[in-house]
Amino acid sequence: MSEYDVTVIGSGPGGYIAAIRAVQLGFKTAIIEKEKNLGGICLNWGCIPTKSLLRASEIYRLIRRSEEFGIKVKDTSFDIQSIVKYSRNVVDKLSKGVAYLMKKNNIKIHQGLGKLAGNHTIKIFNSKEEQEIVSKHIILATGVRARNLPGIEADGNLIWNVQHAMTPDRLPKSLLIIGSGAIGVEFASFYSTLGVEVTIVEVKDTILPLEDREISNLAQEILIRRGIKIYTNNSVKALTKNKGSTQVQLSSGESKEFDRIIVAVGVQANTENIGLENTKIRLSSSGFIETNEWYETSEPNVHAIGDVAGPPCLAHKASHEAVICVEKIAGKSPHKLKKECIPNCTYSHPQIASIGLTEEQAIKNGYDVKIGKFHSNFNGKSIALGETEGLVKVIIDKKTGELLGAHMIGAEVTELISNFALAKQLEGTDSDIKSTILPHPTISEMIHESVLAADDESLNS
């Protein structure tokens, strides 16, 4: 029987980072993964492949706009199977990269389903054998999976989950996306750019409901202008499958036909079949594993990180939790995670990114706020790029100058949000940002201008 100091179940961005940090701190470490490829959902069926697909659609969009820049391109076309192949090649390269990191750090990989068996024991099941290992500390990083809707379960044919949507063999003519969070809006952007008639149905009164309402409203306006139909305050009341399409009745009373449907209504934690019944581990009302601020569960020496330990379900949050968790196990004094410092990104076109409180949340929490806004059509680099649909909005505490939140839509804002993340982590104020020299011409100048605008001091609008 193999014995380890730390064993991680799950090899996603939380799991493999936890394993590497454990080795760095001197622990004999193993990782258990039930899938053939390492990297978890994010790398194999989430963050990475979707960004690869969106990159391909972005190139196609730019080629179609080429005459705006004085460039003529004849006979523009694409091959969806080649686009998917490119995406899967990117995934394969990065998955092999994770395997290399495991080998480099002398981390033992156990292929199979890991199940807690009590007394520091984990049973591992695979097609070839069953084995047991013993570990002083166990870290659960089993992630989440897409949630189904009753009566609208994915079948891989007419109704897709996100995995089906990433690997189409051909494009549908019409597509309904149920749910308008980051995943739904990203798929809407991808398929619409490639010419598919896309419709979004959202049960709430705005798309991207977790974002600042002003940003969500602007995103909705832009997507509608680009041909995407959006039905908010709406849901699918009934669905009938035909031979090659589905007939959908909306709660608003409208009936529409679609070739394919993507269900993007959130996720649920992977807590089944991992042996929780053999422990004292508790689940929250929403099905996630309950932990304290150091990711310790109710079972001694068993920890949980990443998506399975609760939202926000983001890869970068999982990786950060991994480091904190392992450092705490090692007896160090890591800084606690500050959820208000976790950035959110949606990689659609236009991109959306945010951090901290929305305007509505800040006011509800009792802050006296000042709001700064700067639009892309006043930014020289955005104009040069031909990307003038965008906005940077900041929420600042009038009393202290603290940056409470930042919300962005436009070109490359998923890169720009890191500036605000650093400012919040360092507890920077509006004065600090005002006195920072940003290069010209760059889109990042919008950060400076938005903070200036909070005091009516914007110099370029």
C-alpha positions as CSV (number, residue, x, y, z in Angstrom):
1,M,0.0,0.0,0.0
2,S,1.4,3.4,-1.0
3,E,1.7,6.1,1.6
4,Y,1.7,9.9,1.0
5,D,1.8,13.1,2.9
6,V,-0.7,14.8,0.5
7,T,-3.0,13.3,-2.0
8,V,-5.2,15.3,-4.3
9,I,-8.3,13.9,-5.9
10,G,-8.8,15.8,-9.2
11,S,-6.3,17.3,-11.6
12,G,-8.0,20.6,-12.6
13,P,-6.5,24.0,-12.0
14,G,-7.1,23.6,-8.2
15,G,-5.8,20.0,-8.0
16,Y,-2.6,20.1,-10.0
17,I,-1.5,23.4,-8.5
18,A,-2.1,22.0,-5.0
19,A,0.0,19.0,-5.9
20,I,2.9,21.1,-7.2
21,R,2.8,23.4,-4.2
22,A,2.8,20.4,-1.8
23,V,6.0,19.1,-3.4
24,Q,7.6,22.5,-3.2
25,L,6.9,22.4,0.5
26,G,8.5,19.0,0.9
27,F,5.5,16.7,0.9
28,K,5.4,13.3,-0.7
29,T,2.5,13.9,-3.1
30,A,0.1,12.0,-5.3
31,I,-2.8,13.0,-7.5
32,I,-5.8,10.9,-8.5
33,E,-7.6,11.5,-11.8
34,K,-10.4,9.4,-13.3
35,E,-10.1,10.9,-16.8
36,K,-7.4,9.9,-19.3
37,N,-6.2,13.5,-19.7
38,L,-5.0,15.7,-16.9
39,G,-6.2,19.3,-16.4
40,G,-9.8,18.9,-15.4
41,I,-12.9,20.4,-17.0
42,C,-11.3,23.9,-17.3
43,L,-8.5,22.7,-19.5
44,N,-10.3,19.9,-21.4
45,W,-13.9,21.1,-21.7
46,G,-14.1,24.7,-20.4
47,C,-11.8,27.7,-20.3
48,I,-9.2,26.6,-22.8
49,P,-11.2,25.1,-25.7
50,T,-13.8,27.8,-25.6
51,K,-11.2,30.5,-25.9
52,S,-9.6,28.7,-28.8
53,L,-12.9,28.5,-30.6
54,L,-13.6,32.2,-29.8
55,R,-10.2,33.1,-31.2
56,A,-11.0,31.4,-34.5
57,S,-14.3,33.2,-34.7
58,E,-12.6,36.5,-33.9
59,I,-10.2,36.1,-36.8
60,Y,-13.1,35.3,-39.1
61,R,-14.9,38.4,-37.9
62,L,-11.8,40.6,-38.5
63,I,-11.3,39.1,-42.0
64,R,-14.9,40.0,-42.8
65,R,-14.3,43.6,-41.7
66,S,-11.0,43.8,-43.5
67,E,-12.1,46.4,-46.0
68,E,-12.6,48.9,-43.2
69,F,-8.9,48.8,-42.8
70,G,-8.1,49.0,-46.5
71,I,-7.5,45.3,-47.0
72,K,-9.5,43.3,-49.6
73,V,-9.9,39.5,-49.0
74,K,-11.8,37.4,-51.5
75,D,-13.7,34.2,-50.9
76,T,-13.6,34.1,-47.1
77,S,-14.8,30.9,-45.7
78,F,-14.2,28.5,-42.8
79,D,-14.3,24.8,-42.0
80,I,-16.0,24.1,-38.6
81,Q,-14.3,20.7,-38.3
82,S,-10.9,22.4,-38.7
83,I,-11.8,25.0,-36.1
84,V,-12.7,22.3,-33.7
85,K,-9.5,20.4,-34.5
86,Y,-7.5,23.5,-33.7
87,S,-9.3,23.8,-30.4
88,R,-8.7,20.2,-29.4
89,N,-5.0,20.5,-30.4
90,V,-4.6,23.4,-28.0
91,V,-6.2,21.3,-25.3
92,D,-3.9,18.3,-26.0
93,K,-0.8,20.4,-25.8
94,L,-1.8,21.9,-22.5
95,S,-2.9,18.6,-21.0
96,K,0.5,17.1,-21.9
97,G,2.0,20.2,-20.2
98,V,0.2,19.3,-17.0
99,A,1.5,15.7,-17.2
100,Y,5.0,17.0,-17.7
101,L,4.7,19.2,-14.6
102,M,3.6,16.1,-12.6
103,K,6.6,14.2,-13.8
104,K,9.0,17.1,-13.3
105,N,7.8,17.5,-9.7
106,N,7.9,13.8,-9.0
107,I,4.1,13.6,-8.3
108,K,2.7,10.1,-8.5
109,I,-0.4,9.9,-10.8
110,H,-3.0,7.4,-10.0
111,Q,-5.5,6.8,-12.8
112,G,-9.0,6.0,-11.6
113,L,-11.9,7.1,-9.4
114,G,-10.7,8.1,-6.0
115,K,-13.1,7.3,-3.1
116,L,-12.6,8.2,0.6
117,A,-12.7,5.1,2.8
118,G,-12.0,6.6,6.2
119,N,-8.8,6.5,8.4
120,H,-6.8,8.4,5.8
121,T,-7.5,5.7,3.2
122,I,-8.5,6.3,-0.4
123,K,-9.7,3.5,-2.6
124,I,-8.9,3.9,-6.3
125,F,-11.0,2.1,-8.9
126,N,-10.2,1.8,-12.6
127,S,-10.8,-0.7,-15.4
128,K,-7.7,-2.8,-14.6
129,E,-7.6,-2.9,-10.8
130,E,-8.6,-1.7,-7.4
131,Q,-6.0,-0.4,-5.0
132,E,-5.7,1.5,-1.7
133,I,-3.4,4.3,-0.7
134,V,-3.0,6.1,2.7
135,S,-2.4,9.8,3.0
136,K,-1.9,12.1,6.0
137,H,-3.8,14.9,4.2
138,I,-6.4,14.6,1.4
139,I,-7.5,17.5,-0.8
140,L,-10.8,17.1,-2.7
141,A,-10.7,19.1,-6.0
142,T,-13.4,17.2,-8.0
143,G,-14.9,20.3,-9.6
144,V,-18.4,20.6,-11.0
145,R,-20.4,19.6,-14.1
146,A,-23.1,21.2,-16.2
147,R,-26.6,21.3,-14.7
148,N,-29.4,19.8,-16.7
149,L,-33.0,21.1,-16.8
150,P,-35.8,18.6,-16.2
151,G,-37.3,17.6,-19.5
152,I,-34.5,19.3,-21.5
153,E,-31.6,16.9,-20.8
154,A,-28.7,17.0,-23.2
155,D,-28.8,14.1,-25.7
156,G,-25.9,15.1,-27.9
157,N,-28.2,15.4,-30.9
158,L,-30.8,18.1,-30.7
159,I,-30.0,19.2,-27.2
160,W,-26.4,20.0,-26.4
161,N,-24.4,20.5,-23.2
162,V,-21.2,22.6,-23.3
163,Q,-19.1,19.6,-24.4
164,H,-21.3,18.9,-27.4
165,A,-21.3,22.6,-28.3
166,M,-17.5,22.7,-28.4
167,T,-17.3,19.8,-30.9
168,P,-20.0,20.2,-33.6
169,D,-19.4,18.3,-36.8
170,R,-21.5,20.9,-38.6
171,L,-23.2,24.2,-37.8
172,P,-26.9,24.4,-37.1
173,K,-28.9,27.1,-39.0
174,S,-30.6,28.2,-35.8
175,L,-29.6,27.8,-32.2
176,L,-31.3,28.4,-28.8
177,I,-29.1,29.0,-25.8
178,I,-30.9,28.6,-22.5
179,G,-29.0,30.8,-19.9
180,S,-27.1,34.0,-20.4
181,G,-24.2,33.7,-17.9
182,A,-20.6,33.8,-19.2
183,I,-20.9,30.4,-20.8
184,G,-24.1,31.1,-22.6
185,V,-23.0,34.5,-23.9
186,E,-19.6,33.1,-25.1
187,F,-21.3,30.4,-27.1
188,A,-23.8,33.0,-28.5
189,S,-20.9,35.1,-29.6
190,F,-19.0,32.2,-31.2
191,Y,-21.9,30.7,-33.2
192,S,-23.4,34.1,-34.2
193,T,-20.1,35.2,-35.6
194,L,-20.0,32.1,-37.8
195,G,-23.5,32.9,-39.2
196,V,-25.8,30.9,-37.0
197,E,-29.1,32.5,-36.0
198,V,-28.8,32.6,-32.3
199,T,-31.5,33.2,-29.7
200,I,-30.8,33.6,-25.9
201,V,-33.5,32.9,-23.3
202,E,-32.8,34.1,-19.8
203,V,-35.2,33.7,-16.8
204,K,-33.9,36.9,-15.1
205,D,-34.6,40.4,-16.3
206,T,-31.1,40.9,-17.8
207,I,-28.4,38.9,-19.4
208,L,-25.1,38.4,-17.5
209,P,-27.1,38.8,-14.2
210,L,-23.9,38.7,-12.0
211,E,-22.5,41.8,-13.8
212,D,-23.2,45.5,-13.1
213,R,-26.5,46.2,-14.6
214,E,-25.2,49.1,-16.8
215,I,-22.6,46.7,-18.3
216,S,-25.2,44.0,-18.8
217,N,-27.6,46.4,-20.5
218,L,-24.8,47.6,-22.8
219,A,-23.8,44.1,-23.7
220,Q,-27.4,43.2,-24.5
221,E,-27.7,46.2,-26.8
222,I,-24.5,45.3,-28.6
223,L,-25.4,41.6,-29.0
224,I,-28.9,42.6,-30.3
225,R,-27.3,44.9,-32.9
226,R,-25.2,42.0,-34.1
227,G,-28.3,39.9,-34.8
228,I,-28.7,37.9,-31.6
229,K,-32.2,37.7,-30.3
230,I,-32.6,37.9,-26.6
231,Y,-35.6,37.1,-24.5
232,T,-35.3,38.0,-20.8
233,N,-37.9,37.4,-18.1
234,N,-38.5,34.2,-20.0
235,S,-38.0,30.4,-19.9
236,V,-38.8,27.3,-21.9
237,K,-42.2,26.1,-20.9
238,A,-42.5,23.2,-23.3
239,L,-40.3,21.4,-25.8
240,T,-41.1,19.0,-28.6
241,K,-38.5,17.1,-30.5
242,N,-38.9,16.6,-34.2
243,K,-36.8,14.7,-36.6
244,G,-34.1,17.4,-37.1
245,S,-35.3,20.2,-34.9
246,T,-37.1,21.2,-31.8
247,Q,-40.3,23.2,-31.3
248,V,-40.0,25.4,-28.2
249,Q,-42.8,27.2,-26.4
250,L,-41.6,30.1,-24.2
251,S,-43.3,31.2,-21.0
252,S,-44.1,34.5,-22.8
253,G,-46.4,32.4,-25.1
254,E,-44.2,32.5,-28.2
255,S,-43.5,29.3,-30.1
256,K,-40.3,28.9,-32.1
257,E,-38.4,26.2,-33.9
258,F,-34.6,25.6,-33.5
259,D,-32.2,23.2,-35.0
260,R,-30.2,22.8,-31.8
261,I,-30.4,23.9,-28.2
262,I,-27.5,24.6,-25.7
263,V,-28.3,24.3,-22.0
264,A,-26.1,26.7,-20.1
265,V,-27.9,27.1,-16.8
266,G,-25.1,26.7,-14.3
267,V,-23.3,23.8,-12.6
268,Q,-23.5,21.3,-9.8
269,A,-20.8,20.0,-7.6
270,N,-19.2,16.6,-8.2
271,T,-19.7,15.1,-4.8
272,E,-21.2,11.7,-5.7
273,N,-19.2,8.5,-5.6
274,I,-16.2,10.0,-3.8
275,G,-16.9,8.5,-0.4
276,L,-18.4,11.4,1.5
277,E,-20.7,9.0,3.3
278,N,-17.7,7.6,5.0
279,T,-16.8,10.9,6.5
280,K,-18.2,13.8,8.6
281,I,-18.1,16.1,5.6
282,R,-21.1,18.4,5.3
283,L,-22.7,19.8,2.1
284,S,-24.3,23.3,1.8
285,S,-27.9,23.7,0.8
286,S,-26.7,24.2,-2.8
287,G,-24.7,20.9,-2.8
288,F,-21.2,22.2,-2.4
289,I,-18.7,20.9,0.2
290,E,-18.6,23.1,3.3
291,T,-15.2,24.3,4.5
292,N,-13.7,27.0,6.7
293,E,-11.4,29.8,5.5
294,W,-8.5,27.4,5.2
295,Y,-10.5,24.8,3.2
296,E,-10.7,22.3,6.0
297,T,-13.9,20.2,6.0
298,S,-15.6,18.7,9.0
299,E,-13.5,15.6,8.5
300,P,-10.0,15.9,10.1
301,N,-7.2,16.2,7.5
302,V,-9.6,16.3,4.6
303,H,-9.8,19.5,2.6
304,A,-11.8,20.8,-0.3
305,I,-10.8,23.5,-2.9
306,G,-12.1,24.9,-6.1
307,D,-15.5,24.6,-7.6
308,V,-16.6,21.7,-5.4
309,A,-16.1,24.0,-2.4
310,G,-18.5,26.6,-3.7
311,P,-18.8,29.6,-6.0
312,P,-17.5,31.6,-7.7
313,C,-16.6,28.6,-9.9
314,L,-13.5,30.0,-11.5
315,A,-10.2,28.4,-12.4
316,H,-8.1,31.2,-11.0
317,K,-10.0,31.1,-7.7
318,A,-9.3,27.3,-7.5
319,S,-5.6,27.8,-8.1
320,H,-5.3,30.5,-5.4
321,E,-7.2,28.3,-2.9
322,A,-4.9,25.4,-3.7
323,V,-1.9,27.4,-2.6
324,I,-3.5,28.7,0.6
325,C,-4.8,25.3,1.5
326,V,-1.4,23.6,1.1
327,E,0.5,26.3,2.8
328,K,-1.8,26.1,5.8
329,I,-1.2,22.3,5.9
330,A,2.5,23.1,6.0
331,G,2.1,25.3,9.0
332,K,2.7,28.6,7.2
333,S,0.6,31.7,7.6
334,P,-0.9,32.4,4.2
335,H,-3.2,35.4,3.5
336,K,-6.9,34.5,3.4
337,L,-8.7,34.7,0.1
338,K,-10.6,37.9,-0.4
339,K,-13.5,37.1,-2.7
340,E,-14.0,40.8,-3.5
341,C,-10.6,40.6,-5.2
342,I,-11.5,37.8,-7.6
343,P,-12.0,39.1,-11.2
344,N,-14.7,37.7,-13.5
345,C,-14.2,37.4,-17.2
346,T,-16.5,36.7,-20.2
347,Y,-14.6,36.1,-23.4
348,S,-17.4,37.0,-25.9
349,H,-17.2,39.8,-28.4
350,P,-17.2,42.3,-26.9
351,Q,-15.4,41.0,-23.8
352,I,-16.7,41.7,-20.3
353,A,-14.7,41.8,-17.1
354,S,-15.4,42.9,-13.5
355,I,-14.1,42.9,-10.0
356,G,-15.6,43.9,-6.6
357,L,-19.0,45.4,-6.0
358,T,-21.5,46.5,-8.6
359,E,-23.0,49.9,-8.2
360,E,-26.3,48.4,-6.9
361,Q,-24.4,46.3,-4.3
362,A,-22.2,49.1,-3.1
363,I,-25.3,51.3,-2.5
364,K,-27.1,48.5,-0.8
365,N,-24.1,47.9,1.5
366,G,-24.4,51.5,2.7
367,Y,-21.5,53.1,0.8
368,D,-21.7,56.7,-0.4
369,V,-20.2,56.2,-3.8
370,K,-18.9,58.2,-6.7
371,I,-19.1,56.7,-10.2
372,G,-16.5,57.2,-13.0
373,K,-17.1,56.2,-16.6
374,F,-15.1,56.3,-19.8
375,H,-16.2,55.1,-23.2
376,S,-14.1,53.4,-25.8
377,N,-15.0,55.8,-28.5
378,F,-12.9,58.4,-26.7
379,N,-9.8,56.2,-26.5
380,G,-7.2,56.5,-29.3
381,K,-6.1,52.9,-29.3
382,S,-9.7,51.6,-29.4
383,I,-10.4,53.9,-32.4
384,A,-7.3,52.7,-34.2
385,L,-8.3,49.1,-33.6
386,G,-11.8,49.8,-34.8
387,E,-13.2,48.6,-31.5
388,T,-15.2,51.6,-30.2
389,E,-18.1,49.8,-28.4
390,G,-17.0,49.7,-24.8
391,L,-17.0,51.2,-21.4
392,V,-15.0,51.2,-18.2
393,K,-16.9,52.0,-15.0
394,V,-15.5,52.3,-11.5
395,I,-17.3,52.5,-8.2
396,I,-15.3,54.4,-5.5
397,D,-16.0,55.1,-1.9
398,K,-16.4,58.9,-1.5
399,K,-15.2,58.9,2.0
400,T,-11.9,56.9,1.7
401,G,-11.3,56.8,-2.1
402,E,-11.3,52.9,-1.9
403,L,-11.9,51.2,-5.2
404,L,-15.1,49.2,-4.5
405,G,-15.6,47.8,-7.9
406,A,-14.6,48.0,-11.6
407,H,-16.7,46.9,-14.5
408,M,-15.6,46.8,-18.2
409,I,-16.9,45.9,-21.6
410,G,-14.9,46.2,-24.8
411,A,-11.7,45.1,-26.5
412,E,-9.2,43.1,-24.4
413,V,-10.9,44.0,-21.1
414,T,-10.2,40.5,-19.8
415,E,-6.6,41.6,-19.8
416,L,-7.2,45.1,-18.5
417,I,-9.1,43.8,-15.4
418,S,-5.8,42.6,-13.9
419,N,-4.8,46.2,-13.3
420,F,-7.8,46.7,-11.1
421,A,-7.2,43.3,-9.4
422,L,-3.7,44.5,-8.4
423,A,-5.1,47.8,-7.3
424,K,-7.6,46.2,-5.0
425,Q,-5.2,43.6,-3.6
426,L,-2.8,46.5,-2.7
427,E,-5.7,48.5,-1.3
428,G,-5.1,51.3,-3.7
429,T,-7.2,54.4,-3.8
430,D,-8.5,56.6,-6.5
431,S,-5.6,58.9,-5.7
432,D,-3.1,56.1,-6.4
433,I,-4.6,55.3,-9.7
434,K,-4.8,59.0,-10.7
435,S,-1.1,59.4,-10.0
436,T,-0.1,56.3,-12.0
437,I,1.4,56.9,-15.5
438,L,-0.1,54.6,-18.1
439,P,1.4,54.3,-21.6
440,H,-0.1,56.0,-24.6
441,P,-1.7,54.9,-26.9
442,T,-3.2,52.0,-25.0
443,I,-6.6,50.8,-24.1
444,S,-5.4,50.8,-20.5
445,E,-5.6,54.6,-20.5
446,M,-9.4,54.0,-20.0
447,I,-8.6,52.9,-16.5
448,H,-7.0,56.2,-15.6
449,E,-9.7,58.2,-17.4
450,S,-12.5,56.4,-15.7
451,V,-11.1,57.2,-12.2
452,L,-10.6,60.8,-13.2
453,A,-14.2,60.9,-14.4
454,A,-15.4,60.0,-11.0
455,D,-14.4,63.5,-9.9
456,D,-15.3,65.1,-13.3
457,E,-11.6,65.4,-14.1
458,S,-11.5,63.3,-17.3
459,L,-9.1,64.8,-19.8
460,N,-10.3,63.1,-22.9
461,S,-14.0,63.1,-22.9
